[in-house]
């Protein structure tokens, strides 16, 4: 027979095991759910390629979640149109930086043209982010070609992403725009050629001027989504350019120079490697600019350029 | 009837019922939170197609949004924001691009090429003749990177514009004044660069007071005074049938010749618009210039 005392004992004993069991069940359930979520995160991240970056990825995802939540509450984008810059908020700024940048929408359409001055939108303001060496090198190309006769045949190597070929064609030159990527700026004076420079079997001795503007440092490397080529592809490319040039042709070269060291997608020339690159060419003018601030490039000597982030600019003729 | 045993059972029953309900509530709550998390992940993993309105407004926060997802409001907003009245312009950082690309829903389009495509190369050709260390002035320098290019090539450059100049360089002096208000350079100039500016001087363009119909010729007199003998002028301006509006002048051969009095013209080239996206060399004569035909003349001249 069970009396009140037995009931009290059972009451005291049962909730503990019951609670324990229910908590265990709940914990199993949560563990299972979290495992599923974890697998989804891991599947999204290649552990070999981005080893150690899982935490960062998760932080990014968390940040993006916050953005999504804030965006879902924010007014439509079009309410920005006509607004004073003081109304520019962090999220819109980040979006503009992406959308108008080198990986943004015009870029995806093949119509992003590298600006000389890059801007950064941020809360309530817009600032200069950086100044590209093009601010000096494009000017150098134009100055080097200023004496060229109207209608001259000009080869622009690595033309895509720049208005240089269009500017030369508009100025009255017959321009061949050579690039593995399509050249999207059309002009009757432009003949686009979709090829890597080292593989192009172009007409020998056909060009009055050859422009290799900030391109040789990328030739044959895995830059711009191209497969990697053989070592020394830049030297081979320059030799092929030599074949394409008329005997009295002008070569205008601008290339990364200095102390930074090579990376996976571009070389940085020094005096020895530049000499190798220019073998077969007779250098008429050589000058350097170096980065003195994120927003400024200034002329310098070769010695100064050798220890800084620099660009070399060369005008040469076939030797 | 309630005895001791019945009371015990009732007491015993309460915790089961109560705990069951609380656990069930807690589990429902956690399941609900998990579902929300799961939904967010789903959206982030690219499930935007199921909800285009959400994608249009929310997806831009995520890096790598594809062009295909750009809708009309996103395109319109970016076009405005980076255009001549947008945020960068309000910050004084809009640089009139030679090639104008506009975003459209799921695409981008080349809409115009302006005369900068030939003016800037020509100006740089003139700069080529000036050795490093030369002193030059860029007249009306705002909305252009010409002054910064000149400084980057080693020329001591004064950027003169009533709107100021937003870019800095050790070889660049910025004078935030109108041309007619400036006291002039401290030493004779080796070069004056006047790219798409002379046609506005003295008129009510760019918030200027106007009222100087001969402002263009007055400016040329100043250039003659500031340049050393043999100093170079790079001048670019609209060309065609002579015309003056509140905003700008267009020069024909006669007007141009009068403008250049006191200078020796070393090189003069005329270009015309041959389509929205195209400029080309044109015969250097305004005698039978068609009405409405956009043109530009590029002049390299030397102070006699």
Interface residues (C-beta under 8 A of the other chain):
Chain A: X2 X3 X4 X6 X7 X8 X10 X11 X14 X15 X18 X19 X22 X26 X29 X30 X33 X37 X40 X44 X61 X64 X65 X67 X68 X70 X71 X72 X74 X76 X77 X78 X80 X81 X82 X84 X85 X88 X91 X92 X94 X95 X96 X98 X99 X100 X103 X105 X106 X108 X109 X111 X112 X113 X115 X116 X117 X119 X121 X125 X126 X127 X128 X131 X135 X136 X138 X139 X140 X142 X143 X144 X145 X146 X150 X163 X166 X167 X168 X170 X171 X172 X184 X185 X186 X187 X188 X189 X289 X292 X295 X296 X297 X298 X299
Chain B: X4 X5 X7 X8 X9 X11 X12 X15 X16 X19 X23 X26 X27 X30 X34 X37 X38 X40 X41 X43 X44 X45 X54 X57 X58 X60 X61 X62 X63 X64 X65 X66 X67 X70 X73 X74 X75 X76 X77 X78 X80 X81 X82 X85 X87 X88 X90 X91 X93 X95 X97 X98 X99 X101 X103 X107 X108 X109 X110 X113 X117 X118 X120 X121 X122 X124 X125 X126 X127 X128 X132 X145 X148 X149 X150 X151 X152 X153 X154 X166 X167 X168 X169 X170 X171 X271 X277 X278 X279 X280 X281
